[in-house]
């Protein structure tokens, strides 16, 4: 189930090397504390929560309201987290790095001793989560960043991001494997964003009938589908004809199988949704699934510039506590836990 969205203004530039190196180290220590205290499943669950993720980024000192939050934080975790130490591996990344995710997943058969079937399932999950956010939910954001976080037990989370040239915003999508029943049916649980708009949401409950009709249209005789498309050529791009004819050969059993077919993208799914509405009156959902986050300062100086001395001290405290905990001495780790009594009410 996709667990959330976050919309962020598009910011350009790079994270300063001095900050990124500290983000790697502090991100690693915080991640290890969560894994030791609560387990790998909880770590995946927290990354899939857009509110936790935003808070995590603020603690690491990055801009609180920037598209770079996603790419930089996940880049720091990918470089900082060691699979052999935590049982967690961070794969993928921004641009070309995102395309390498399937190959990186296949290499996990060595690190985590996954079977061929498990590797196949993980590759499928990575590809489908990206395809759903690019094509099933058509919100105007094109993915350019995809990270796949997997535990040695084979559970996973996805943190990926798309951008919109029109709105000049980026939108972050969160997924969590334990909640996935169907990739194409109401995958949202918690959502944060600033900009909403008219969206073809074929994953919504309201689109159930439109999903069924879409599959039926593809499975019907090719001549009938071709006739419908030609009759409505003013509304539907004729370029969608060939991929739909190719999909007919597969005879998909359900909408997820249809979406998974190579060559079926946003335009083809939109054509089927439009045909479903125009011919059969099964209106799909046009509801945007979005709804509307400093410990060490921020890179952009808000609420104050990053305090490097305090940042390094935080890394040292967590590193010492973790080293002692691994040796059986949990005194410092327990002391950190007790600090929550000093938080104002409602901040736990």
N, C-alpha and C positions, 0 to 999 in steps of 0.2 A: 504494500500500500504506500502510495506517495503520502508523506506525512506533513508536507508543508511547502509554502512558497515564501520568498522574500524579494521585494523589489528594491533596487539600489541604483542611484544615479551612476551613469557611465563616467568613470574617472580614468585618465590615461597616466602613463609614467610607470616608474618602478619603485619597489620598496627599497629603501636605503640598505646596503649590505650590512651595516652595523646593527640595524634593527632586525633584518631577516635572520641573521645568525642567532640572535637572542630569541626570536620567535621559535626557531627550530628547537632550541634547548629547553625553553620554558614549556612549549607545547608538548615536547616529549615527556617532561617530568609530570605535568598535569595529567596527561594521558595514562601514564604508568600508575599514578596514584588511583585514578578511577578504576583501572583494570584490577589492581590489587585489592582495593576496598570493595568494589561492587561487581567485578567480573567483566568479561569481554562483551557479553550481551548488553549490559548497561551502557558501555562505552558506545556501541553502535547505536543504541537507542537515543543517547544524548546527541550524537552527531546528526541524527535524523530530525531533531527538534530545532526548528529555525530560531527559536528564542534562546535556547542554550548556545547555539552556534554563534549568534550575534554577541552574546555575553562573553563567550570564549575569545572571540576576536578582539573585543575591547580589553580584556585582561592581557592579551598578548601585545597590546599597544598599537593596533592598527586603526585606521579611520573607522569610526562607528557607522558611517553612512556612505559607503563607497562600493562600487562593483568589485574593486580589488580585494575586498574582504574575503570573498570566496576563494579566488585563485591563490592569494598569498597564504592564507591560513592552511588550505589543503596542500599547497606546495611545501610549506614548512613541516606539516605532519608527515608528508610522504618522505621527506629527507630525514626527519628526526626520528620517527618511530622505527624500531628494529623488530622485524617479524620474529626472529629467534628469541627475543627477550619478552615480547608482549603477546605473541600469538595473534597479532593483528598485522595486516598488510594493506597499505594504501597504494592504489594503482591508478593509472590514467593521469589526467591533468588538463592543461589548456592547449587549444589548437591541435597541432600534430600529435602531442602527447596523448590526447584523448583517443586518437585513432589506434594507439598501441595497446589499449586496455585489453582486448581479447588475447593478444599474444602474452601479455603480462599475466593474465589469469591462467593461461596454459602452463606457464612456468611454475605455478604454485604446486604442481604435482610433486615437485621436489621438496619445497619448503614445508608444505603441509600434508604431503602424502595423500593428495586427493585422487580419487578414482577417475577414470575417463568420463563416467556418467556425471559425476559431480562437476568436473571441469565444463562439460557441455551445459549443464544447468546454470552455472555461474556466467558463462559467456552469453547464454540466452537472456539471462536477467539483465546483464549490462546493456545488451543491444536493445531489448524491449523497453527498458526504462527510458532510454534515450529516444527511441522512436515514438513512444507515447507522448513525451513532452514536446516533440517536434511536429507530430502529425495528428495524433488523436485529440489533443488539446491545442487548438489553433488560436493562440493568443497574440501572435505577432512577434514572438521572441524566438530567435534562431540560436540553437545551442552552439557554444564555442568552448565549453569547459565541461568535462565529465570525469568525476573521480568515483572509483568503486572501492569501498572499504570492506574487507572480508576477514573473518576470524578463522582460526584453524579448525573450528567445528563446521565451517562451511556456511555460516550465517553472514549476511551482508547488509550494507547500507550504501546509498548513492547520494552524493552531493554534486549537483550539476547546475550549470548556469547558462542562460540565453541572453541575447541582447536585442534591443529594438532600436533601429536607426530612427524611427519615427518619433518615439517618446524620449529617446536618449537615456533610457533606463536599462538596467540589467535585471533579470528575474532569476532567483535561485529556487531550485526544486530539491526536495528531500524525499528519500525513499527508505523503507525499512523492510527487510525480507520477512520477518515474522508476521507481518500483517498482510502480505501479498496472498490473495486468494485468486483474483483475476487481475491481469495487468491493465485491462481496459474498462473496468467497472468501478466507478466512484472511489478513486484511490486517495482522496484527500482526507486528512485528519486535523492538522493544525496549519494555519496559513497566515503569513504576514506580508503585506506589501503596501505600497503607496499609490500605485496607478492601476486602475481597472478600466476595462473597456468591453465592447461586444466581442465575445469569444465563442467559436464553435467548439463546444465541449462534448465530444462524443463519448466521454467516460462518465458522464453524469447519469444518475438514475433516470432522469427524464428522457434520456436518449436511448433507453433500452429497446423500444420498438423500432427506432431508426437503425439501431445496430443490427437487429434481426432482419429488417427489410434489406439493408445493405448487403448482407450475406446472401439472402435469397436472390437479389438482383444479379450478383456475380455468378451464382450457381445455375441460374436460368440459361436457356439457350442463347448462344452468342448473337443470333440475329435479332432477338427481342431486345437485348441490351443495346445493341448497335442502333436499332430503330429509335429507342427512347432517347439516346444521346443525340442522334441527328435531329429528332423532333425538337429538342431543347438546346440546339447548338448556340443560341444567343445567350443562354445562361451557363452552359457548361463548355469548358475548353475541350475541343476535339482531340487534343494531344493526350487526354486521359484514356482514350479508347484502347490503345495497345496494352498498357499495363493491366487494364481490367480484363481484356481478353486473355492475357497470359494467366491472370489469377483464376479465370474460369477453369483452366486445365487442372488446377489444384483441387477444385471443389472443396473449399474450406468448410469445416463443420461449424465454426463459430467465428465471432468477430475477432477474437485474439489471433486465431489462425490466419484470418484475412490480413490483419495488420502485420503479422510476422512475415508475410510473403515478400520476397525481394522484389523491389520495383514499385510496390504499393506505398505511396507517400501521401503527403498532406493534400495535394491536388486531387488524387484519385479518391481518397476518403471523403473529401469535400463534395466531389461530384456525386458520389453515391448518396451522401446525406441530402443533397439538393434534390436528386431524383426521388428519394424516399419521401421527401416533403411535398414536391410538386405533383407526383403521381398518386401517392397513397395517403397524403395528408398526415404523415407521421413526422411532426415537427421535432427536430433535434433541439437540444439545449443550447441556448446562446448565453448562458450564465457564466461569467468569468469566475473560476473557482478560487479567486484570491479574495482575502479579507485583509482589512487593514490591521530599541534597544537602547567607572574607569579606574581600573586599578592602577595602571602605570602611565596614564596619559595617553595621547594619541599621536600618530605620525604627523597629522595635519595641525597639531598644536591644541586640539580640543579634547577634553576640557582644559588640558595644560600639556606642555611638551613632555615627551617621554623622559622620565627620570632614570638615566642609565644605571646609576649606583643602586637605586632601589630595585630596579629590574634584575640586576645581577644577584642581589641579595636574595630575592625571591627564588631564583633558580638554585642558588646554593642551599637554601633551607629545604626545598623539596628534594634535591638530590641527596642531601645528608639523611633526611628522614626515610627516603626510599632505600638507601644503602643499609641503614640500620634495620629497617623492617625486614629486608631480605635475610638478615643475619639473626632474626628472631627478636630484635629489640624494637618494639613498636611505640616506645615512649614518645618520640617526637611526632610521629604520625598521629597518635592519639591527641597530642597537644594541639596540633593543627585543627583537628576535628572539633575540639572544645572551644575554638575561637568563635564559633557561630553564636555562642551565648551573648557576645557583645554586639551582634547585629541588631539593628532596629526591627521592631515587629513587622512581619511581612516581607523581610529581605532574605529569609532562609532559602 
